[in-house]
Amino acid sequence: MNRITYRYTNLAKQALILSLILYFIMRAIIMVQIVVYRLDGYYEATNVPLTILMYGAIFAVLILLLRSYTFCYAIYGKDKVTYYNRLLRREKSFSLTDAHLAVFDSHGVKFFAEEHADPRKDRPLFFLPFFRGGIVEAISIDRFFRTLKDRDDILVVKTFQALPGYAGPWKILTIVYAFIAAVVFMNCSTPLTVIIVLFQSR
């Protein structure tokens, strides 16, 4: 059995999420200091249970975003493909013998029963996405493409030159992620200063 996996979109996005986690960790430390030191004007206005719940939700979402690409994958053999979503605890299987057309487009792989099906209008029998919390791993999807090309009963069509998510506009998105990550990281200096001042005042 062969496996199709996903990887994080780019390092800049991971850096952005890690910067956000660091920022909120510092904010959480400040809240702990307010409660422990019972700072006048702040301690009375702090709702501890709600604060804990809020920061717990923030950290859960950020960690989920950081690792979301690991929740989905696909396994295929000679005549069967199974797609798994561990987060939703779902799986969907498809027999390759039912398909006569496989279209690799900008969103994923679509399988159709008829060789002359129109990918823009007809509903596919099965869809394997390229994007699920990240982008499909290039080597594994290329191996899948070559496996399908070796079959005599399936016509394989590819509508792109470079695998979606690895070139073109995605490089611009990487720059945007990097810029926002830098801004968030620089903003970490403010809560860090507050933490140091509160420690020194006690």
N, C-alpha and C positions, 0 to 999 in steps of 0.2 A: 504494500500500500504506500502511496505517495501523499505528501502533505503540502497544502498551499497555506502559507502563513501571511500575516500582516506585520508591518513594522511601523514605527513612529513616523509621522509625516516628515519632520526634519529636526535637526538639533536645536534650531532657534525656537521652535515651538516648545520643546522640552525645557529649554532654558527659561522661557517665559513662565511656564507652569511652576518650575522650581523657584523662580523669583517670587511668584505670588505666594507660594507656600512659606517661603522665608519671611515675607512681609507680614503674613497673617500670624506666623509663629511669634514674631516680635510684638504684634498687637495683642496677642493672647498673653504674653509675658507681662505686658503693661497692665492688663486687666487683673492678672494674678497679684501684681504689686499693689494695685488699688485696694483689692480685697484684704490682702495680708497686712498692709500698712494702714488700712482704714483711713485713707486720705480724705480730709474734710472737703465737702462739696462734690466729691466724686463717688465715694463709697455709698452714700445715702441714695444716690441716683442710679446705682448699679443693680440691675436685676440678675443675680448670679445664675439661677437656673436657665433663664432665657439666653444669657450670654454663653453659657456652656453649650446649650443646644445650637445656638447660631454658629459658634466656631466649630463645633463638631460637624455640622452640615457643610460648612465651607471646606473643611479639610477632607471630608468624604468625597465631595464633588471634585476637588482638585486632584486627589489621588486617583479617582476614577478616570479623569481626563488623562492623567499621566500614564496610566497603564491600560487604557481602553483598547488599544490595538491588540492586546494579548487575549481578548475574550472571544474572538472569532477566528475560525480556521476551517479548512475543507480537507477532506481525505478522498482520494480517488484510486480506483483500481482499473482493471481491464474494462469493465462494463458498468461501473457504478461510481457516482459522485455523491458525497454526503457533506452538507454544509452545517457547521455547528456554531451556535451562539451560546456560550457558557453563561453569559450574564443573564439572559432571558431563559436559559435552560431549554433551548429549542434546537431541533435538528431537522433537516429536510434532505431526503435522498432522491436521487434521480438515476434512472437507467439510461446509459448512453445509447443503448440499442433502439431507444424510442426517438432519437434525434437524427435528423439528416442534414441539419444546418447549424453551425456554431459561429456566432458573430462576436468578435472581440472589438468592442467600441470604447468610447471614452468613459463609460460608467462601469463596464464589466463584461462578462461573457453571457450571451443569451443563446439558448438552445431552442430550436424550432423543429417541429415534426416534418414540415415540408421543406424541400431543398430550395424552392422558389418563394419562400415566405418573405414578406416585407418587414424588416426589423423596425421600421418607423411606425408601422400601423398594427401589425399582428402581435398578439400576446405570446410571450415565450413560454415554453413548457417549464423551463428552469432558468434561474438567473443567479450567477455567481458574481458578487460585487467586487470592485477594485478598491473601494473605500469603506472601511469599517473601523472607526476610531484611529485610523492611520491609512497607509497605502499598502497595497498588495506587494509582497516580496518579489522582486524582479526575477530571480533565478527560478523560484518555484512555479511562477505563472508561465515562464518561458518553457519550462519542462512540460507543463500541462499542454501548452500550445503545440509543442512538437509531438506529444503523445497523440493528440487529436489529428494532427496532420498525417500521421502514419496510418490512420484508419481509412479504409476504403469506403465505408458507409456514411461518412460525415464530411460534408463540404465545409471547410474552415475559411472564414473571411475575417481579415483584420483591417480596421478602418483608420488606423493611426500609424505614424512613423515611430515616434518615441512613446514608451509606455506612459500613460497618464499619471501625473503626480511626480514625475521625475525631470521634467523639462518645461520650457516655455514660461507661462504665467506663474507657475509654482515657484520659480526662483524669485519672482517679485514678492510673493507671499512670504518667503523665507526672510527677505530683507525687512518686511513689515514686522514679522514676529521678533526679529532681532532688535529692531528699534524700540518696540514696546517693552521687550524684556529689559533693555538697558534703562529705560525710563523707570520701570518698576523697581529695578535694583538700586538705582540712585535714590529713589524715594524711601528705601529702607534705612537711609541715614537718619531720618527724622525719628522714627520709633526707637532706633538704637540709641540716639542721644537722650531720649526721654528715659529709657531703661537705665542708662549709666547715671543720669542725674538723680533718679529715684533711689538707686542703690547707694550712691554717695551721700544722699541726704539722711540715710538711716544708720 
